[in-house]
């Protein structure tokens, strides 16, 4: 069982620590335990309860009413909110709870309902990507475990691979335009790369998917065997700006005149030196517009 400080609860739920303490005293919402040295701490069950309370409170439920709901009633109310496709924040919070509980059934139910209502591409951009950004923040803060992050990332990866496999069934003829998808060396986060490779297939492009940690030399070999009209890479792991700039410069020198599309937190949040024909891609619409012009 994991243990959490009140600051951990604040980071995960968005509820201020002093508010949590007030709710403890006034409504007995959670019951913190104490270490032998008298330091308060909270359990997984306390965290899940606070997360569900936060979801309801942010959606207009008064805390005085929430206080009388047991855990099952809390979950039922949250599920009701998840059925509203406009409630992306609720859906993101619910995915967070399913990650903490390692609950694949709950994760699948929330995600499937959202996909039915909004479509796969919209759900990935409006729910899954913000959710993954939230996980990244929690990971840096040390408030989730590697197993929880791997559990949820692999579930999302499975959904994308199934969608790609379904799209590949629609390939009827050789496609003229080719694009190579890869992650640079020491980069392992494939979810964004998988999503954009799916979009390229939907746009009738011939996709060569190389996956994680690909050396530049391998790209040259691939290009010699099957010349490409574009490259796509994703950069999520932390890098020094100079290192990233050098990577992009080397790509432009090795493959002059070939467009390169770049996605990921490291290029979206930080200014990078973009050579000619290099494009930072932030949305599905932007990417589809660019590749239609190839």
C-alpha positions, 0 to 999 in steps of 0.5 A, a space after each residue: 500500500 502506498 502512503 501519501 502526505 497531505 501535499 501529495 493529495 493536494 497535487 493529485 486532486 487539486 484541492 488545497 491542503 488546508 481545505 482537506 484539513 477543514 473537510 476532515 474536521 467538519 465532515 470526517 471525509 477521510 481519516 489520516 493515520 499517523 506514523 510513530 513520529 506522529 506525522 499524518 499520512 493517507 492511504 490509497 483509499 483516502 486518495 481515491 475518495 478525495 479524487 472522487 470528491 474533487 470531481 463532484 465538488 468541481 461539478 457543482 455538488 456541495 461538500 455538505 451533500 457529498 459528505 453523506 455519500 459512501 464510496 460506492 455512491 461517490 463512484 456512481 455519481 462520478 460515472 454519471 458525470 463521465 457519460 457527458 462527453 463535454 466533461 473532459 476534466 471528469 473523464 481525465 480525473 476518472 482515468 487517473 483514478 483507474 490508473 491508481 487502482 490499476 483498474 483496466 475495466 474502469 479505464 476501458 469503460 470511460 475511454 470507450 464511452 468517450 470514443 463512441 460519443 466523440 470519435 477516436 481522434 478527438 478523444 486522443 487529443 482532448 482526453 488522452 494527451 492532457 491525461 498523459 501530461 498530467 501523469 508526467 507532472 505526477 511522475 516528476 513529483 514522485 506521487 505515482 509509481 513506475 508500475 502505475 505509469 507503465 500500466 496505463 501507458 500500455 493500455 493506451 498503447 494497445 488501443 492505438 495499435 488496435 486502431 492502426 491494425 484496423 486501418 491497415 485492413 483498408 490498404 487496397 493499393 500501393 501508396 505513393 507518398 512515404 513517411 518514416 516515423 521514429 524516436 531519436 536515440 534514448 527516447 522511448 515514449 511511443 504514444 504520440 508517435 503511434 497516434 500520428 502514424 495512425 493519422 498518416 495511414 488515414 491520409 493514405 500515406 505509406 508509413 514506415 514505423 521504426 519505433 523507439 531509440 533509432 540511431 541516425 545511421 539507421 535512418 540513412 539505411 532505411 532511406 537508401 532502401 525505400 526513399 521517403 518524402 518525410 520524417 516524423 519524430 517525437 521528443 518527450 524525454 528531457 534534453 538540453 536545448 543544445 542537444 536537441 538543436 544539434 539533432 535537428 541540424 544533423 537531420 537537415 544535413 543528412 536529408 536535405 530537402 526532406 520535410 521533418 515533422 516534430 511533436 512532443 513536450 520538449 519542442 512544444 514547451 521550449 523554443 528550438 532552432 528549426 532548420 528549413 522544412 522542419 515543422 513543430 506539430 501540435 494538433 491532428 488538424 495541423 499535421 493532416 494539413 501539412 502532409 496533404 501538401 507534400 
